[in-house]
Amino acid sequence: MTPISASAAPAAAPLPLANSDAAMAVVAAAGLLLPHLEGGERIDAPKLRAAMEAAYGASDATGA
C-alpha cells in the first residue's frame, strides 16, 4: 500500500453519498423493472426510461 501525502488526501477522498431521495427513487425504479426481469424480458431503453421517469417524477430531459 502506498501512503498518500497530505496534499493528495483531498483528491483521494470518497465521493459523498447520494441524498436519500435520489436513493429511494433508484430503489423505486428497480422495483418497477423487477417484474420485467423476473419474466425474462429484456430491459430496453424505453422500459428503463419509463421506470426512471415514474420513479423520479420527471424525465431526464428536464434534468431529473
C-alpha positions in Angstrom: 0.0 0.0 0.0 1.3 3.4 -0.9 1.0 6.2 1.6 -0.9 9.3 0.4 0.7 12.7 1.0 -1.3 15.3 2.9 -1.6 17.4 -0.2 -3.1 14.5 -2.2 -5.5 13.4 0.5 -8.4 15.7 -0.5 -8.3 14.4 -4.1 -8.5 10.8 -2.8 -11.4 11.4 -0.5 -14.5 9.3 -1.2 -17.4 10.9 -3.1 -20.3 12.0 -0.9 -23.3 9.6 -0.7 -26.4 10.4 -2.7 -29.2 12.0 -0.8 -31.9 9.7 0.4 -34.5 11.0 -2.0 -32.3 10.0 -5.0 -31.5 6.7 -3.4 -35.2 6.0 -2.8 -36.0 6.9 -6.4 -33.4 4.4 -7.7 -34.9 1.7 -5.5 -38.4 2.6 -6.8 -37.2 2.3 -10.4 -35.6 -1.1 -9.6 -38.9 -2.2 -8.2 -40.7 -1.2 -11.4 -38.1 -3.1 -13.5 -38.1 -6.2 -11.4 -41.3 -7.8 -12.9 -39.8 -7.5 -16.3 -36.6 -9.2 -15.2 -38.5 -11.9 -13.4 -40.4 -12.5 -16.6 -37.2 -13.0 -18.5 -37.8 -9.8 -20.5 -35.0 -7.5 -21.8 -34.8 -4.1 -20.2 -34.6 -1.8 -23.2 -34.2 1.9 -23.3 -38.0 2.7 -23.3 -38.6 0.4 -20.3 -35.7 1.9 -18.4 -36.7 5.5 -19.3 -40.4 4.8 -18.2 -39.3 3.4 -14.9 -36.9 6.2 -14.2 -39.5 8.9 -15.1 -42.1 7.2 -12.9 -39.6 6.9 -10.0 -38.2 10.5 -10.3 -41.5 12.1 -11.3 -39.8 13.8 -14.3 -37.8 13.0 -17.4 -34.1 13.2 -17.9 -34.7 15.9 -20.5 -35.9 18.1 -17.6 -32.7 17.3 -15.6 -34.2 14.8 -13.2 
